Amino acid sequence: MVDTNVTPQPKPRGRWVYLATIAVTAVTTYFIVALLMNINERKQEAQQHYLKIVELTEDTVDPAEWGKNFPRQYDSYKRTAENTSRRHGGSEAISKLDDDPRLRRIFAGYPFSVDYRERRGHAFMLEDQDNTERVKQFKQPGACLHCHASIIPAYREAGDGDVMKGFEKVCAMPLAKARGLVEHPVSCIDCHDPKSMQLRVTRPGFIRGIANLAQHVANELAAESTNKASTLLPHLTSIHQWAKHHNQGDTSEYDVNTLATRQEMRSFVCGQCHVEYYFKGDQKTVTYPWHKGMRVEQIEDYYDDEKFTDYVHGETGASILKAQHPEFELWNQGIHARSGVSCSDCHMPYQREGAIKISDHQVRSPLLNIARACQTCHRYDENEILARSEAIQDRNKALMNRAEDALIELLDTLNAAKANNVDNKVLAESLALQRKAQWRVDFINAENSLGFHAPQEAARILAEAIDYARQGQLKALAPSEIDNQNAPKVKSSAKGNQ
């Protein structure tokens, strides 16, 4: 008898499981190998920063040649030609004289009363100087090219191989003659060694100026000045280290290119040009006035000791100091500098392209690039960062308006005093106060951050400007006018009002 209840045998699955395992393993292995190859490729890419196409030398001034080896950096450098607009400032060639007519009177008797415009990007540094009426209508020295052009090879040629000697020769030339020696605005060679690509300072004015500043720090430390905490620069560690060794007997001069830290150099390369300076002596040698420090009153003291004057005011006859663009000086008084934040951290923040990290060479306001320039440290919403920054600038602008108003009123008072034949001694005291007030107003007005680099310092300087302007008015007023203004006002009786 046949048993019809036989249990069916399961189908063999071993072969299919084996094949599936092989397939999964193969796919997984492929992706792991691809990932490892990608990681290795990125590591190699990170190690090989650039492909050497051309040989760069100390005479390679054209940034396009550097761009053949460094196309990423060159692409962003070219974007400095783009116009940018912000609530305060920007890079459009707007006339500051039209925007603020008070400046025409403040700069009366000086070329800035004729043409004074917003600065544009690095791409226009030489072109804008060629086109300004300050050059077309007035004689200017070759010293002007110190910061507007890629000029070091020209210095070297003029000095027969000696950059410092050539620097002094070119400074003394008429600008029209010196202009024929240069072709490009500031470019790669001004901040980088063409062999090692390391950051470096090339401007003779800065090299001498920072050495003078280091000597000042050494003198102050040696004297154990009671106010040294407020006047020295503790964040510039290489200068303090040099000063310590100098005071122990080391006679070598501070050399910025061998002693400065890399983070310091990320500010010093900007501070080569974004500074206060003057043309010293008949040779018009570009000189940075840091012999007594970098604060506004320390620079003023140096100028007073040198008996230096930029021009005589066209209305009052006062001896006036004209500030240039003291971003480096004001930045050194601010919280970012004291916290170790460099100029490049904000104005040239790092960016990633593949595995390579480079500095953005489109040098511009951090407020146009908040995510990379600000949020790496400040963990706030972009709108909040922008609002906080603009609030600082709004307050600075309002205070500067009050300072300029006070200065204009001082001019009116001085003109009236001269018409009324006020005693010359009294008038001289008032003119000296005009010099102090105008120097401070202009120091903040010429500085391109609108107070942001050091808000409290900017407010202090503008407060002093207002005070000096009002003191000058009181000095110039006739005694009877002062008596009338200070006399108590007696209220009329009710009967008298009837």
Disulfide bonds with the S-S distance in Angstrom:
none
